[in-house]
Structure formats: structure tokens, C-alpha cells
Amino acid sequence: MEENKKERILKEISFKGAVSVFGVILLIIVVGRLVLSFDTSMLLMLCAMFTTATFCFYYGYAWSDLFDNGVVPMMARAVGAILILLTVGPLIAVWMLSGTIPYLIHIGLNTLSPKTFLAAAFIVCCLSSTFTGTSWGSAATFGVAFIGIAQGLGVSLPAAAGAIIAGAYFGDKLSPVSDTTIVAAAVARVDVVDHIRSMLWTTVPAFLISIGIYAYVGWQSSGEIDMSQVNLILEGIEKTFKLNPMALIPPLVVLVLSYRGCPTLPVLWAAIVISVPLAVMQNADLPTIVKAMASGPKITTGLDSLNNLLSRGGLASMTSATVIVFFAYLFAGQLEYTGTYRIICTELREKFIGNSKGKLVMATSLTGIMSALGTGTSYLSEIIPGTMYGDLFDEMNVSRRVLSRTLEDSGTVVVPLIPWSAAGIYMSTVLDVPVLDYVPWAFLCYLGFLTAWFYGFTGIAIWPSDVKKGA
């Protein structure tokens, strides 16, 4: 039995084979979604079936090995994301019933205009995510409110979602309380504060360019608002809810607890608990609240468009996204265990970089992007290139602060642009805008790695290694 097991894994995966596996996965997903418009969860299940068949029948791996050593560890890392995903559904539902999101929408419709909306949404989400360190929490709270405001103002929903996500990932990338910030610094073995200072070199230009584009696009808009429609929305909210500043307590609690370093999941639970009494004050009884948290609220305002906007959330609304995450991690675990991506990345290191610091930065960046495409997770898109290239940065006399910065520029902020990633699925589900629709508007998410490439080949902010030779 032991001999058979050893015989199964003797067939090595070549570089050509690894690229072929990766290429077929991308082909299934891209053609299935863009050409055939198939359901994403079914496409990812097909990918999992393909990788399983390939590794078991062609390369000789046992299913038990793929499952126990690949799938299970990957799923274990996914538990946190899945729990947050499932918690956000009930959170949105109870925030609808409590008047929190309707109140934020009411304020926005009274103060914002199409000319200022994109820039304002971007800045507010930047501030929120910087204080809390969570892009997901910012999107589920302020992001959902801004989507509602965009609908009322007649602003393009893809543009609104792009500005929201770009702002949400600004803080996820820079905040000292963000998990990805801490992971990137730890993988590169640099101090968190030094890591953040290094990231400012690529993030500030990306921020300024983004805010400039959002302001320009807003300024070019006609500024014409269908006030009759806006007034109908305002009247519908005013007649249905008791508008009270107390409705802002839950998001303020999220901001404060997150800033104090509390884990995201307990913070979201606390926000749900605090919102229940506020929902009761809105004349919702406890059975109605619990039912809404499970299957979504049914809010009637007399205006169909407003009903559709406010009748969102619930645990059931997140089940499809959870299934997608499950199947994505199923084949990603197999790819990690078999070393498929490591083989591709190693070849890239040997055949492309040479002695060029610019190519070193680009290779690190491309490896992060490729890891993000393959695994759909921010952590692996930082950990894989961080562990692969750390020593090479020392050998080529390049500071690890450049490494840590590149990990975030090419991992953290790229993941929400990938339709099959947990972040992409989450953002498109929460904001109700397809990933490929908002990608062109999330400028900050790809300006970072483009700036990193430019710095690498020009030598800007490419500091010498901090590691002493012979140490």
C-alpha cells in the first residue's frame, strides 16, 4: 500500500504541465462567464473536477492526499472569510430594519450631488477603512449606503462601486490594524510602521490620481437630477422610518471597535446586537427581525424602486457567494499542495529576473498577481511571493521594505478585481454590481502595481538592503 502511494507521486509536474493546468482553469472561467454566461459556482465546480481528475489520473496523486493535505488546510484558512460573509447578510438586513442605512441614504440624498458623489464616496471609504482596517466592513456599511445614494442621484452604479471599493482597499492596504498590512510586513520581515511608510510611495500617487479622475468625471456630469424621483425616495424613507441620529450608533460602534483592534467577526456581531433594539424602535417585532436576518427584510414604502433597494440582506442572500468561495478554495488547495504555482513562479524567477532590480520588482508583482488569480486570496498572494523572493531581495541589495510594499500593491488590492476571488464575490454580492463592471473604476487597485513597476525600472524609492552582509 505504501509502495503504491509512493508510486503515485513519482510523476513530476513540469513547467509546461503547470502552465497548462492554470491555463485550462482560466479558460473554463473566462469562456464560461464572458461567452456562455454560465453560473460562476458551477464553473468553479468544473474547475475542481478538472484539477482532481488531472492530478489523480494523470499525475498519480491519491484523492486522500489532495483532500487531506490540500483542500482541508485551504478550507481552514477560508473559514474566517466565510463566517464574515455569512454574518454580513444578517447585518445588512437588521441595519435596514433599524433605519441605519435608510438614514445614511437620506443624509446623502440631501447633501451630495452627481458632481461630488464619486470623490466623496471614495474619500469617506478611505477614511472608514483606514480607521477600521477592514475593506469588507467598509463596503458592507458605508458602501451599501453609497450605492443607495447613487441610485437616487442617477450616478452610474459601476462607477460608484469602483470608487467605494478603491476607497475601502486604501485603508485595508495602509491601516496599521489591517490584517493584510500585518501579514505583508511579517512575511517580508519588516516593521509595520516602516512597511506603511514604504507603501505611501506608491499609494499616495494612486490616491491623488484616483481622486483627480473621480472629481473630473463628476465635474463633467450634467448635474441634472430627477428631483421628482429623489423627492419620492426621501418621502418614502420619511414615511417608513423614524429618522433619528441614534441610527448612526451601529456604524460608529463598528468604527470604534475596529480601530481598537477588535477582530472583525465579533465587531459585526456586536453591531447586529446593538441594531436589534433600534429595529424594535422602528416598530419591528423580534420574530420579524429574526426572520429578516435569515431570509431578508420585506420593506414596503409605496415606491417599488425604494422597496428593491431596502429589501436587501439576510443570511440567504449570502449562500450563493459562500458556495462560490467553497468551490474556489477546493481547487486552489489542490494547486497549492501539488506545487503547481510554485513551479511556475520558480521558472519565472530563473528565466526572467537576471540582475535587474526592475525585473525583480516586476517578477514579485506578477507572482503576487498570479497567486491572486489562482487562489483568490490576499494572504496567499502575499505569502507566496514574499517567501519566494525574500532572500533574492537581500542578494540583490534591495530593501525588504520594497518587497513588503510590492506584496500589497500586487496582492491585497488586486484580489477584489478577480471575479472568482472571495473578495470579488463578496464585493459584487454586497454592492450588487458585477466585478467586471466596476473593475475599470477601481483605479487605486491597479495604479499601485503599475507605480511599483515604474519605480523598479527608474530606481525611485528602491532603497538598498537593510540586511548586513555576513549577518
PEJO-V575663 format. One record per residue. N is the residue number from 1. D_FIRST is the distance of its C-alpha to the first C-alpha in Angstrom with 2 decimals. Layout:
# PEJO-V575663
N&D_FIRST, N&D_FIRST
This chain:
# PEJO-V575663
1&0.00, 2&3.80, 3&5.39, 4&5.18, 5&6.35, 6&8.79, 7&9.87, 8&10.78, 9&13.22, 10&14.82, 11&17.53, 12&20.29, 13&22.78, 14&26.20, 15&29.49, 16&30.47, 17&27.28, 18&27.76, 19&31.40, 20&30.61, 21&28.33, 22&31.04, 23&33.75, 24&32.35, 25&32.08, 26&35.68, 27&36.76, 28&35.43, 29&37.16, 30&40.38, 31&41.02, 32&39.98, 33&42.33, 34&45.20, 35&45.45, 36&44.08, 37&44.70, 38&41.46, 39&40.45, 40&38.63, 41&36.03, 42&35.05, 43&34.89, 44&32.56, 45&30.31, 46&30.31, 47&29.41, 48&26.42, 49&25.35, 50&25.93, 51&23.95, 52&20.96, 53&21.08, 54&21.71, 55&18.96, 56&16.25, 57&17.45, 58&19.25, 59&17.70, 60&14.06, 61&13.67, 62&11.75, 63&14.53, 64&13.36, 65&13.75, 66&17.07, 67&18.27, 68&17.51, 69&18.43, 70&20.96, 71&22.62, 72&22.91, 73&24.53, 74&26.78, 75&27.82, 76&28.61, 77&31.00, 78&32.49, 79&33.42, 80&36.70, 81&37.80, 82&36.99, 83&38.93, 84&41.89, 85&41.77, 86&41.93, 87&44.66, 88&46.91, 89&47.40, 90&49.10, 91&50.89, 92&52.54, 93&53.50, 94&55.21, 95&56.87, 96&58.36, 97&59.72, 98&60.99, 99&62.99, 100&61.25, 101&60.22, 102&63.37, 103&65.48, 104&63.85, 105&64.36, 106&67.99, 107&68.62, 108&67.08, 109&69.11, 110&72.25, 111&71.68, 112&69.57, 113&70.54, 114&68.71, 115&70.06, 116&68.52, 117&65.48, 118&62.69, 119&63.79, 120&64.23, 121&60.83, 122&59.16, 123&61.05, 124&60.57, 125&56.79, 126&56.77, 127&58.57, 128&56.50, 129&53.13, 130&54.48, 131&55.62, 132&52.53, 133&49.80, 134&48.26, 135&48.48, 136&46.99, 137&49.54, 138&52.39, 139&51.47, 140&51.15, 141&54.53, 142&57.02, 143&55.15, 144&55.42, 145&59.10, 146&59.81, 147&58.26, 148&60.69, 149&63.55, 150&62.64, 151&62.84, 152&66.23, 153&67.55, 154&66.27, 155&64.12, 156&61.23, 157&58.12, 158&55.75, 159&58.10, 160&58.27, 161&54.49, 162&54.13, 163&56.70, 164&55.10, 165&51.58, 166&52.94, 167&54.86, 168&51.97, 169&49.74, 170&52.59, 171&52.25, 172&48.47, 173&48.56, 174&51.43, 175&51.58, 176&50.74, 177&49.26, 178&46.89, 179&43.16, 180&42.63, 181&45.49, 182&43.97, 183&40.47, 184&41.93, 185&44.02, 186&41.16, 187&38.76, 188&41.60, 189&42.65, 190&46.27, 191&48.67, 192&48.85, 193&52.62, 194&52.36, 195&49.71, 196&52.08, 197&54.99, 198&53.02, 199&52.08, 200&55.77, 201&56.29, 202&54.27, 203&54.65, 204&58.46, 205&59.16, 206&56.72, 207&58.47, 208&61.94, 209&61.13, 210&59.54, 211&62.50, 212&64.86, 213&63.24, 214&63.15, 215&66.79, 216&67.83, 217&66.15, 218&67.74, 219&71.11, 220&70.97, 221&70.38, 222&73.44, 223&73.45, 224&74.54, 225&73.09, 226&73.58, 227&75.30, 228&75.71, 229&71.94, 230&71.50, 231&74.22, 232&72.61, 233&69.33, 234&71.25, 235&73.25, 236&70.17, 237&68.49, 238&71.75, 239&72.29, 240&68.74, 241&68.02, 242&69.98, 243&69.80, 244&69.67, 245&68.54, 246&66.47, 247&63.96, 248&63.09, 249&61.88, 250&58.20, 251&57.73, 252&59.67, 253&57.34, 254&54.35, 255&56.11, 256&57.05, 257&53.78, 258&51.73, 259&54.12, 260&53.72, 261&50.01, 262&48.79, 263&45.37, 264&45.74, 265&44.26, 266&46.55, 267&49.44, 268&48.91, 269&48.70, 270&51.96, 271&53.57, 272&52.67, 273&54.11, 274&57.29, 275&57.75, 276&57.76, 277&61.28, 278&62.55, 279&61.29, 280&63.12, 281&66.24, 282&65.86, 283&66.29, 284&62.63, 285&61.65, 286&58.36, 287&56.76, 288&57.66, 289&56.15, 290&52.84, 291&52.69, 292&53.48, 293&50.74, 294&48.26, 295&49.52, 296&52.10, 297&55.86, 298&58.41, 299&61.43, 300&64.65, 301&67.34, 302&69.29, 303&67.92, 304&64.91, 305&63.78, 306&63.94, 307&62.14, 308&59.22, 309&59.17, 310&59.29, 311&57.08, 312&53.87, 313&50.98, 314&49.05, 315&45.40, 316&45.04, 317&46.20, 318&43.16, 319&40.44, 320&40.24, 321&39.95, 322&37.19, 323&35.14, 324&35.65, 325&34.53, 326&31.37, 327&30.29, 328&31.44, 329&29.24, 330&26.27, 331&26.16, 332&27.64, 333&24.72, 334&22.34, 335&24.80, 336&25.06, 337&21.38, 338&20.76, 339&23.93, 340&25.80, 341&29.10, 342&28.71, 343&28.40, 344&31.59, 345&33.40, 346&32.63, 347&34.03, 348&37.02, 349&37.65, 350&37.61, 351&39.54, 352&42.05, 353&43.31, 354&44.64, 355&47.43, 356&48.86, 357&49.04, 358&49.76, 359&46.58, 360&44.68, 361&45.99, 362&45.38, 363&41.79, 364&41.10, 365&42.81, 366&41.01, 367&37.63, 368&38.65, 369&39.87, 370&36.75, 371&34.59, 372&36.92, 373&36.64, 374&32.86, 375&32.21, 376&35.58, 377&35.86, 378&38.49, 379&36.30, 380&33.74, 381&36.63, 382&38.02, 383&34.98, 384&33.30, 385&36.47, 386&37.73, 387&34.82, 388&34.66, 389&38.36, 390&39.61, 391&39.65, 392&41.08, 393&43.97, 394&44.74, 395&44.57, 396&46.88, 397&49.25, 398&48.93, 399&49.15, 400&46.15, 401&48.63, 402&48.52, 403&44.72, 404&44.82, 405&47.57, 406&45.69, 407&42.59, 408&44.77, 409&46.83, 410&43.79, 411&41.44, 412&43.19, 413&46.00, 414&44.14, 415&41.57, 416&44.20, 417&45.03, 418&41.58, 419&41.62, 420&37.94, 421&37.90, 422&38.26, 423&41.70, 424&42.84, 425&41.85, 426&43.50, 427&46.71, 428&47.15, 429&46.60, 430&48.93, 431&51.64, 432&51.17, 433&51.40, 434&48.69, 435&47.07, 436&48.29, 437&51.80, 438&52.13, 439&50.33, 440&53.54, 441&55.39, 442&52.99, 443&54.55, 444&53.48, 445&49.80, 446&49.92, 447&53.03, 448&51.18, 449&48.72, 450&51.48, 451&53.67, 452&50.89, 453&50.62, 454&54.40, 455&54.51, 456&51.77, 457&53.70, 458&57.13, 459&56.20, 460&57.58, 461&56.04, 462&53.51, 463&54.10, 464&53.08, 465&50.08, 466&50.66, 467&48.20, 468&50.15, 469&49.05, 470&47.70, 471&47.10
